[in-house]
Amino acid sequence: MATQSIRKVKTNDLELKDRLVKVNRVTKVTKGGRTFTFAAIVVVGNENGIVGYGLGKANEVATAVAKGVEDAKKNLIRVPIYKGTIPHEQVAKFGGADILIKPATSGTGVKAGGAMRAVLESVGVKDVLAKSKGSSNPHNLVKATIKALSMLRDASIVSQYRGVDVNTVFNG
């Protein structure tokens, strides 16, 4: 298989919406007592094929979320969407998280849980079936979902790769 090109996106003139996936409270015990900090994983997207994720760490939740949003804006990718769903079935694995996403017919909705739902809604997919097999760790689920979405290919990319017309890809 050809090497997968990551479709990086610049943040100029994009209206991105952020979704908070998870906030973790981290405790550090020192001689002077306990110190609490927060780690927030955030997903941003324009709900039209662009999505990214980021991790922010700070002493307050609001600051951690703001740092996560800034980090997410640096990691944006473009995802092909075909008639409100994804072009084909895709599996991905990151750490202990193993996921499967499948295209669905119009009217199905986003059948996904928690962290995967946040990513899929942020990218703008309206109808999709998703299943998480393995770990339910939100960090790894978000990363596995982004990895699966980055591996999706639309018909024009496949036709260029094969060196044939776009209609030949569908008719086969």
Disulfide bonds with the S-S distance in Angstrom:
none
